[in-house]
Amino acid sequence: MKKISLLFILFIGLMNAQKLTPSEISIINQGDKNSALPIYQTTDENQHKTLLNLSAEIDPLDKNTAVLVGRMKESLLSTDGGVGIAAPQVGINRKVIWVQRFDKKGAPLEYFINPVIVWRSELQNLGPEGDLSIPDFRDQFYRSKVIQLEYVDLKGQKYSEIVEGFTAVIFQHEIDHLFGILISDKKEKEKNDSYQKVDAFKKSDSGMR
């Protein structure tokens, strides 16, 4: 009986952890709910702090999650060449990202809720990256050539897939955002690392994420 009670408490705790706060709900629903949300910048001290925070999982069935997903897409579409965006970049420290799928016909934009990289290849790409939240910054970074990704959609349906090449790079960049990792800080941490270089960056390598 005690074991069942403990499991119930843990379940309730998880559900509560996924609930959006009043502050988050306010940000998500500010202004026209069909419009883009402002993209946070590292040049603003308070916005920079949000970008450095860890993101929590989000309830895919919450009606506000659907609004956030829709407005994040508008935010990405409002940029000049952006190929991905993460919820912290619009002020919400929750696990939601949009990625342009260059590995699919037509390179569609797709959203991913509570994405997790469960495997990364040892083989690495080296290529250029920029960031929608970091003005005038660009550098070369190592990323795994292939990843295995797990995530859910707005119906709570779970998915798992293998992604490679430039699209895998975008996923890794956006999921870094969910851990408060910015490419402007990443270069210093990579100084002593060594990888096998593979060029997976094609004509779309100029995209900002």
C-alpha atoms as an extended CHARMM CRD file, in Angstrom:
* protein
*
       209  EXT
         1         1  MET       CA              0.0000000000        0.0000000000        0.0000000000  PROA      1               0.0000000000
         2         2  LYS       CA              2.8240000000        2.3430000000        0.8850000000  PROA      2               0.0000000000
         3         3  LYS       CA              4.4880000000        1.6060000000       -2.4540000000  PROA      3               0.0000000000
         4         4  ILE       CA              1.2880000000        2.4760000000       -4.3480000000  PROA      4               0.0000000000
         5         5  SER       CA              0.9070000000        5.6900000000       -2.3580000000  PROA      5               0.0000000000
         6         6  LEU       CA              4.5060000000        6.6780000000       -3.1220000000  PROA      6               0.0000000000
         7         7  LEU       CA              4.0100000000        6.0630000000       -6.8500000000  PROA      7               0.0000000000
         8         8  PHE       CA              0.8250000000        8.1500000000       -6.7670000000  PROA      8               0.0000000000
         9         9  ILE       CA              2.6770000000       11.0220000000       -5.0610000000  PROA      9               0.0000000000
        10        10  LEU       CA              5.4730000000       10.8430000000       -7.6310000000  PROA      10              0.0000000000
        11        11  PHE       CA              2.9080000000       10.8850000000      -10.4670000000  PROA      11              0.0000000000
        12        12  ILE       CA              1.1160000000       13.9180000000       -9.0260000000  PROA      12              0.0000000000
        13        13  GLY       CA              4.4580000000       15.6590000000       -8.5300000000  PROA      13              0.0000000000
        14        14  LEU       CA              5.3770000000       15.0820000000      -12.1780000000  PROA      14              0.0000000000
        15        15  MET       CA              2.0370000000       16.4190000000      -13.3950000000  PROA      15              0.0000000000
        16        16  ASN       CA              2.3890000000       19.5250000000      -11.2190000000  PROA      16              0.0000000000
        17        17  ALA       CA              5.9210000000       20.0780000000      -12.5140000000  PROA      17              0.0000000000
        18        18  GLN       CA              4.5280000000       20.2130000000      -16.0520000000  PROA      18              0.0000000000
        19        19  LYS       CA              1.9060000000       22.8370000000      -15.2600000000  PROA      19              0.0000000000
        20        20  LEU       CA              2.6500000000       26.2550000000      -16.7040000000  PROA      20              0.0000000000
        21        21  THR       CA              3.0240000000       29.0530000000      -14.1900000000  PROA      21              0.0000000000
        22        22  PRO       CA              0.7720000000       32.1400000000      -14.2970000000  PROA      22              0.0000000000
        23        23  SER       CA              3.7940000000       34.1250000000      -15.5080000000  PROA      23              0.0000000000
        24        24  GLU       CA              4.4270000000       31.6970000000      -18.3730000000  PROA      24              0.0000000000
        25        25  ILE       CA              0.7550000000       31.6900000000      -19.3460000000  PROA      25              0.0000000000
        26        26  SER       CA              0.7950000000       35.4910000000      -19.3870000000  PROA      26              0.0000000000
        27        27  ILE       CA              3.8040000000       35.5770000000      -21.7340000000  PROA      27              0.0000000000
        28        28  ILE       CA              2.3330000000       32.9280000000      -24.0410000000  PROA      28              0.0000000000
        29        29  ASN       CA             -1.0070000000       34.7440000000      -24.3760000000  PROA      29              0.0000000000
        30        30  GLN       CA              0.2000000000       38.3480000000      -24.5200000000  PROA      30              0.0000000000
        31        31  GLY       CA             -1.1730000000       40.4060000000      -27.4070000000  PROA      31              0.0000000000
        32        32  ASP       CA             -2.5090000000       38.6980000000      -30.5160000000  PROA      32              0.0000000000
        33        33  LYS       CA             -2.2890000000       34.9400000000      -29.8670000000  PROA      33              0.0000000000
        34        34  ASN       CA             -1.7860000000       34.3100000000      -33.5880000000  PROA      34              0.0000000000
        35        35  SER       CA              1.2670000000       36.5630000000      -33.8280000000  PROA      35              0.0000000000
        36        36  ALA       CA              4.9780000000       36.0290000000      -33.2660000000  PROA      36              0.0000000000
        37        37  LEU       CA              6.4480000000       36.2650000000      -29.7790000000  PROA      37              0.0000000000
        38        38  PRO       CA              9.5110000000       38.5270000000      -29.3970000000  PROA      38              0.0000000000
        39        39  ILE       CA             12.8260000000       36.6700000000      -29.6130000000  PROA      39              0.0000000000
        40        40  TYR       CA             14.9750000000       37.1040000000      -26.5040000000  PROA      40              0.0000000000
        41        41  GLN       CA             18.4810000000       38.5430000000      -26.8990000000  PROA      41              0.0000000000
        42        42  THR       CA             21.6880000000       38.0440000000      -24.9160000000  PROA      42              0.0000000000
        43        43  THR       CA             22.2190000000       41.8070000000      -25.0770000000  PROA      43              0.0000000000
        44        44  ASP       CA             19.3790000000       42.2520000000      -22.5610000000  PROA      44              0.0000000000
        45        45  GLU       CA             20.4570000000       41.1890000000      -19.0460000000  PROA      45              0.0000000000
        46        46  ASN       CA             17.0960000000       39.7480000000      -17.9540000000  PROA      46              0.0000000000
        47        47  GLN       CA             16.5020000000       37.9900000000      -21.2590000000  PROA      47              0.0000000000
        48        48  HSD       CA             20.0420000000       36.5810000000      -21.1300000000  PROA      48              0.0000000000
        49        49  LYS       CA             19.2790000000       35.0330000000      -17.7130000000  PROA      49              0.0000000000
        50        50  THR       CA             16.2110000000       33.3130000000      -19.1510000000  PROA      50              0.0000000000
        51        51  LEU       CA             18.3120000000       31.9280000000      -22.0120000000  PROA      51              0.0000000000
        52        52  LEU       CA             20.7420000000       30.4280000000      -19.4770000000  PROA      52              0.0000000000
        53        53  ASN       CA             18.0710000000       28.6980000000      -17.3880000000  PROA      53              0.0000000000
        54        54  LEU       CA             17.2300000000       24.9940000000      -17.5580000000  PROA      54              0.0000000000
        55        55  SER       CA             13.9060000000       24.1750000000      -19.2160000000  PROA      55              0.0000000000
        56        56  ALA       CA             11.2780000000       21.8580000000      -17.7100000000  PROA      56              0.0000000000
        57        57  GLU       CA              8.9640000000       19.4650000000      -19.5310000000  PROA      57              0.0000000000
        58        58  ILE       CA              5.6010000000       20.7850000000      -20.6500000000  PROA      58              0.0000000000
        59        59  ASP       CA              2.1650000000       19.1590000000      -20.7440000000  PROA      59              0.0000000000
        60        60  PRO       CA              1.4400000000       18.5750000000      -24.4620000000  PROA      60              0.0000000000
        61        61  LEU       CA             -2.3240000000       18.5050000000      -23.7990000000  PROA      61              0.0000000000
        62        62  ASP       CA             -2.4440000000       21.9300000000      -22.1150000000  PROA      62              0.0000000000
        63        63  LYS       CA             -4.2500000000       24.3850000000      -24.4330000000  PROA      63              0.0000000000
        64        64  ASN       CA             -1.5250000000       26.9590000000      -23.7240000000  PROA      64              0.0000000000
        65        65  THR       CA              1.0910000000       24.5660000000      -25.1080000000  PROA      65              0.0000000000
        66        66  ALA       CA             -0.6630000000       24.6450000000      -28.4840000000  PROA      66              0.0000000000
        67        67  VAL       CA             -0.6650000000       28.4620000000      -28.3990000000  PROA      67              0.0000000000
        68        68  LEU       CA              3.0500000000       28.4820000000      -27.5570000000  PROA      68              0.0000000000
        69        69  VAL       CA              3.8330000000       26.0630000000      -30.3860000000  PROA      69              0.0000000000
        70        70  GLY       CA              1.9040000000       28.1840000000      -32.8840000000  PROA      70              0.0000000000
        71        71  ARG       CA              3.4540000000       31.4660000000      -31.8060000000  PROA      71              0.0000000000
        72        72  MET       CA              6.9750000000       30.0050000000      -31.8150000000  PROA      72              0.0000000000
        73        73  LYS       CA              6.4780000000       29.0670000000      -35.4570000000  PROA      73              0.0000000000
        74        74  GLU       CA              5.4500000000       32.6420000000      -36.2400000000  PROA      74              0.0000000000
        75        75  SER       CA              8.5460000000       33.8920000000      -34.3870000000  PROA      75              0.0000000000
        76        76  LEU       CA             10.7680000000       31.6440000000      -36.4990000000  PROA      76              0.0000000000
        77        77  LEU       CA              9.0430000000       32.6730000000      -39.7260000000  PROA      77              0.0000000000
        78        78  SER       CA              9.5770000000       36.3380000000      -38.8110000000  PROA      78              0.0000000000
        79        79  THR       CA             13.3740000000       35.9070000000      -38.9030000000  PROA      79              0.0000000000
        80        80  ASP       CA             15.7370000000       36.2940000000      -41.8220000000  PROA      80              0.0000000000
        81        81  GLY       CA             16.7650000000       32.7180000000      -42.5920000000  PROA      81              0.0000000000
        82        82  GLY       CA             16.1960000000       31.0980000000      -39.1820000000  PROA      82              0.0000000000
        83        83  VAL       CA             16.1140000000       27.2820000000      -39.3010000000  PROA      83              0.0000000000
        84        84  GLY       CA             15.1910000000       26.5210000000      -35.6990000000  PROA      84              0.0000000000
        85        85  ILE       CA             13.9690000000       28.0290000000      -32.4410000000  PROA      85              0.0000000000
        86        86  ALA       CA             13.5750000000       26.8730000000      -28.8270000000  PROA      86              0.0000000000
        87        87  ALA       CA             11.0090000000       28.0120000000      -26.2490000000  PROA      87              0.0000000000
        88        88  PRO       CA             13.6080000000       29.7840000000      -24.0350000000  PROA      88              0.0000000000
        89        89  GLN       CA             14.2210000000       32.0970000000      -26.9970000000  PROA      89              0.0000000000
        90        90  VAL       CA             10.6890000000       33.4520000000      -26.5720000000  PROA      90              0.0000000000
        91        91  GLY       CA             10.9480000000       33.6470000000      -22.7760000000  PROA      91              0.0000000000
        92        92  ILE       CA              9.5100000000       30.2560000000      -21.8190000000  PROA      92              0.0000000000
        93        93  ASN       CA             11.8420000000       27.7560000000      -20.1180000000  PROA      93              0.0000000000
        94        94  ARG       CA              9.9640000000       24.7300000000      -21.3750000000  PROA      94              0.0000000000
        95        95  LYS       CA             10.9700000000       21.8820000000      -23.6920000000  PROA      95              0.0000000000
        96        96  VAL       CA              9.5230000000       22.8870000000      -27.0450000000  PROA      96              0.0000000000
        97        97  ILE       CA             11.4720000000       23.4030000000      -30.2790000000  PROA      97              0.0000000000
        98        98  TRP       CA             10.8870000000       24.0160000000      -33.9810000000  PROA      98              0.0000000000
        99        99  VAL       CA             13.3100000000       22.6270000000      -36.5720000000  PROA      99              0.0000000000
       100       100  GLN       CA             13.4830000000       22.9640000000      -40.3310000000  PROA      100             0.0000000000
       101       101  ARG       CA             13.7450000000       19.4180000000      -41.6950000000  PROA      101             0.0000000000
       102       102  PHE       CA             16.2970000000       19.5970000000      -44.4970000000  PROA      102             0.0000000000
       103       103  ASP       CA             16.2450000000       15.7810000000      -44.4290000000  PROA      103             0.0000000000
       104       104  LYS       CA             12.6760000000       15.7660000000      -45.7900000000  PROA      104             0.0000000000
       105       105  LYS       CA             11.2240000000       16.7690000000      -49.1550000000  PROA      105             0.0000000000
       106       106  GLY       CA             10.3700000000       20.4610000000      -49.1660000000  PROA      106             0.0000000000
       107       107  ALA       CA             12.3630000000       21.1050000000      -45.9650000000  PROA      107             0.0000000000
       108       108  PRO       CA              9.2440000000       21.5650000000      -43.7820000000  PROA      108             0.0000000000
       109       109  LEU       CA              9.1900000000       23.2100000000      -40.3640000000  PROA      109             0.0000000000
       110       110  GLU       CA              8.2060000000       20.7670000000      -37.5940000000  PROA      110             0.0000000000
       111       111  TYR       CA              7.6590000000       21.1650000000      -33.8500000000  PROA      111             0.0000000000
       112       112  PHE       CA              8.8580000000       18.7960000000      -31.1210000000  PROA      112             0.0000000000
       113       113  ILE       CA              7.6180000000       18.6490000000      -27.5200000000  PROA      113             0.0000000000
       114       114  ASN       CA              9.8250000000       17.3630000000      -24.6930000000  PROA      114             0.0000000000
       115       115  PRO       CA             12.5430000000       16.2480000000      -27.1440000000  PROA      115             0.0000000000
       116       116  VAL       CA             15.3450000000       14.0520000000      -25.8220000000  PROA      116             0.0000000000
       117       117  ILE       CA             18.4920000000       12.9050000000      -27.6140000000  PROA      117             0.0000000000
       118       118  VAL       CA             18.9040000000        9.2980000000      -26.4500000000  PROA      118             0.0000000000
       119       119  TRP       CA             21.9580000000        8.4990000000      -28.5940000000  PROA      119             0.0000000000
       120       120  ARG       CA             24.6540000000       10.4300000000      -30.4370000000  PROA      120             0.0000000000
       121       121  SER       CA             27.2460000000        9.1170000000      -32.8990000000  PROA      121             0.0000000000
       122       122  GLU       CA             30.9190000000        9.4740000000      -32.0690000000  PROA      122             0.0000000000
       123       123  LEU       CA             31.4860000000       10.7080000000      -35.6000000000  PROA      123             0.0000000000
       124       124  GLN       CA             31.3230000000       14.5100000000      -35.5720000000  PROA      124             0.0000000000
       125       125  ASN       CA             30.5580000000       17.3540000000      -37.9800000000  PROA      125             0.0000000000
       126       126  LEU       CA             32.4580000000       20.6200000000      -37.8980000000  PROA      126             0.0000000000
       127       127  GLY       CA             30.5500000000       23.5520000000      -39.3030000000  PROA      127             0.0000000000
       128       128  PRO       CA             29.3520000000       27.1440000000      -38.8560000000  PROA      128             0.0000000000
       129       129  GLU       CA             26.5280000000       28.1380000000      -36.5210000000  PROA      129             0.0000000000
       130       130  GLY       CA             24.8030000000       31.3790000000      -35.6080000000  PROA      130             0.0000000000
       131       131  ASP       CA             21.9780000000       32.0820000000      -33.1850000000  PROA      131             0.0000000000
       132       132  LEU       CA             18.8200000000       34.1730000000      -33.3690000000  PROA      132             0.0000000000
       133       133  SER       CA             19.4020000000       35.2970000000      -29.7660000000  PROA      133             0.0000000000
       134       134  ILE       CA             23.0870000000       36.2660000000      -30.1310000000  PROA      134             0.0000000000
       135       135  PRO       CA             23.6410000000       39.2800000000      -32.3950000000  PROA      135             0.0000000000
       136       136  ASP       CA             26.7330000000       39.3450000000      -34.6030000000  PROA      136             0.0000000000
       137       137  PHE       CA             28.1330000000       36.0210000000      -33.4030000000  PROA      137             0.0000000000
       138       138  ARG       CA             29.1840000000       33.1060000000      -35.5820000000  PROA      138             0.0000000000
       139       139  ASP       CA             31.7520000000       30.3340000000      -35.1580000000  PROA      139             0.0000000000
       140       140  GLN       CA             32.6120000000       26.7280000000      -36.0210000000  PROA      140             0.0000000000
       141       141  PHE       CA             31.2680000000       23.9330000000      -33.8040000000  PROA      141             0.0000000000
       142       142  TYR       CA             31.4190000000       20.1560000000      -33.5170000000  PROA      142             0.0000000000
       143       143  ARG       CA             28.1490000000       18.2110000000      -33.5630000000  PROA      143             0.0000000000
       144       144  SER       CA             27.3580000000       14.4980000000      -33.7930000000  PROA      144             0.0000000000
       145       145  LYS       CA             26.6770000000       13.3930000000      -37.3730000000  PROA      145             0.0000000000
       146       146  VAL       CA             23.7660000000       11.1220000000      -36.3320000000  PROA      146             0.0000000000
       147       147  ILE       CA             21.3770000000       11.2650000000      -33.3740000000  PROA      147             0.0000000000
       148       148  GLN       CA             18.4190000000        9.2870000000      -32.0920000000  PROA      148             0.0000000000
       149       149  LEU       CA             15.5780000000       11.5120000000      -30.9460000000  PROA      149             0.0000000000
       150       150  GLU       CA             12.4850000000       10.8670000000      -28.8210000000  PROA      150             0.0000000000
       151       151  TYR       CA              9.6170000000       13.3700000000      -28.4360000000  PROA      151             0.0000000000
       152       152  VAL       CA              5.8380000000       13.7910000000      -28.2720000000  PROA      152             0.0000000000
       153       153  ASP       CA              3.2900000000       15.8020000000      -30.2580000000  PROA      153             0.0000000000
       154       154  LEU       CA              0.3510000000       17.9450000000      -29.1110000000  PROA      154             0.0000000000
       155       155  LYS       CA             -1.7700000000       14.8190000000      -28.7000000000  PROA      155             0.0000000000
       156       156  GLY       CA              0.7830000000       13.2420000000      -26.3840000000  PROA      156             0.0000000000
       157       157  GLN       CA              1.7490000000       10.6550000000      -29.0190000000  PROA      157             0.0000000000
       158       158  LYS       CA              5.3460000000        9.4490000000      -28.5690000000  PROA      158             0.0000000000
       159       159  TYR       CA              7.8380000000        9.1670000000      -31.4360000000  PROA      159             0.0000000000
       160       160  SER       CA             11.4120000000        8.0000000000      -31.9530000000  PROA      160             0.0000000000
       161       161  GLU       CA             13.5430000000        8.6090000000      -35.0250000000  PROA      161             0.0000000000
       162       162  ILE       CA             17.0920000000        8.6920000000      -36.3380000000  PROA      162             0.0000000000
       163       163  VAL       CA             18.2710000000       12.0260000000      -37.7850000000  PROA      163             0.0000000000
       164       164  GLU       CA             21.5490000000       12.8270000000      -39.4980000000  PROA      164             0.0000000000
       165       165  GLY       CA             23.4910000000       15.5470000000      -41.2790000000  PROA      165             0.0000000000
       166       166  PHE       CA             22.6230000000       19.2300000000      -41.0940000000  PROA      166             0.0000000000
       167       167  THR       CA             19.1670000000       18.5700000000      -39.6240000000  PROA      167             0.0000000000
       168       168  ALA       CA             20.7960000000       16.6470000000      -36.7480000000  PROA      168             0.0000000000
       169       169  VAL       CA             22.9720000000       19.7120000000      -36.1430000000  PROA      169             0.0000000000
       170       170  ILE       CA             19.8800000000       21.9350000000      -35.8370000000  PROA      170             0.0000000000
       171       171  PHE       CA             18.2920000000       19.5200000000      -33.3620000000  PROA      171             0.0000000000
       172       172  GLN       CA             21.4180000000       19.5110000000      -31.2180000000  PROA      172             0.0000000000
       173       173  HSD       CA             21.6210000000       23.2980000000      -31.2770000000  PROA      173             0.0000000000
       174       174  GLU       CA             17.9730000000       23.7410000000      -30.2430000000  PROA      174             0.0000000000
       175       175  ILE       CA             18.0950000000       21.0740000000      -27.5370000000  PROA      175             0.0000000000
       176       176  ASP       CA             21.2090000000       22.7870000000      -26.1370000000  PROA      176             0.0000000000
       177       177  HSD       CA             18.9750000000       25.8280000000      -25.6120000000  PROA      177             0.0000000000
       178       178  LEU       CA             16.7380000000       23.6940000000      -23.3710000000  PROA      178             0.0000000000
       179       179  PHE       CA             19.7530000000       23.1380000000      -21.1130000000  PROA      179             0.0000000000
       180       180  GLY       CA             20.7320000000       26.8090000000      -21.0740000000  PROA      180             0.0000000000
       181       181  ILE       CA             23.7080000000       26.1740000000      -23.3600000000  PROA      181             0.0000000000
       182       182  LEU       CA             24.5520000000       28.9880000000      -25.7820000000  PROA      182             0.0000000000
       183       183  ILE       CA             27.0680000000       28.6510000000      -28.6040000000  PROA      183             0.0000000000
       184       184  SER       CA             28.8300000000       31.7740000000      -27.3530000000  PROA      184             0.0000000000
       185       185  ASP       CA             29.7870000000       29.7730000000      -24.2240000000  PROA      185             0.0000000000
       186       186  LYS       CA             30.2410000000       26.4320000000      -25.9640000000  PROA      186             0.0000000000
       187       187  LYS       CA             33.4650000000       27.2970000000      -27.7910000000  PROA      187             0.0000000000
       188       188  GLU       CA             35.4320000000       27.7440000000      -24.5590000000  PROA      188             0.0000000000
       189       189  LYS       CA             34.2890000000       24.3340000000      -23.2550000000  PROA      189             0.0000000000
       190       190  GLU       CA             35.3260000000       22.5770000000      -26.4990000000  PROA      190             0.0000000000
       191       191  LYS       CA             38.9350000000       23.7760000000      -26.5340000000  PROA      191             0.0000000000
       192       192  ASN       CA             40.4310000000       20.4970000000      -25.2980000000  PROA      192             0.0000000000
       193       193  ASP       CA             38.1000000000       18.1920000000      -27.2370000000  PROA      193             0.0000000000
       194       194  SER       CA             39.1340000000       16.3830000000      -30.4090000000  PROA      194             0.0000000000
       195       195  TYR       CA             36.8130000000       14.7910000000      -32.9670000000  PROA      195             0.0000000000
       196       196  GLN       CA             36.9210000000       13.2180000000      -36.3690000000  PROA      196             0.0000000000
       197       197  LYS       CA             35.7770000000       15.8750000000      -38.8090000000  PROA      197             0.0000000000
       198       198  VAL       CA             33.0340000000       15.2470000000      -41.3670000000  PROA      198             0.0000000000
       199       199  ASP       CA             31.5150000000       17.9030000000      -43.5930000000  PROA      199             0.0000000000
       200       200  ALA       CA             27.7210000000       17.6410000000      -43.3820000000  PROA      200             0.0000000000
       201       201  PHE       CA             27.0580000000       21.3370000000      -43.9070000000  PROA      201             0.0000000000
       202       202  LYS       CA             25.5290000000       22.0340000000      -47.3020000000  PROA      202             0.0000000000
       203       203  LYS       CA             24.0800000000       25.1590000000      -48.9040000000  PROA      203             0.0000000000
       204       204  SER       CA             21.7690000000       25.6170000000      -45.8900000000  PROA      204             0.0000000000
       205       205  ASP       CA             24.6760000000       26.0320000000      -43.4770000000  PROA      205             0.0000000000
       206       206  SER       CA             24.1050000000       29.7700000000      -43.1880000000  PROA      206             0.0000000000
       207       207  GLY       CA             20.9370000000       29.3270000000      -41.1520000000  PROA      207             0.0000000000
       208       208  MET       CA             20.4840000000       30.9060000000      -37.7460000000  PROA      208             0.0000000000
       209       209  ARG       CA             19.0620000000       28.8810000000      -34.8850000000  PROA      209             0.0000000000
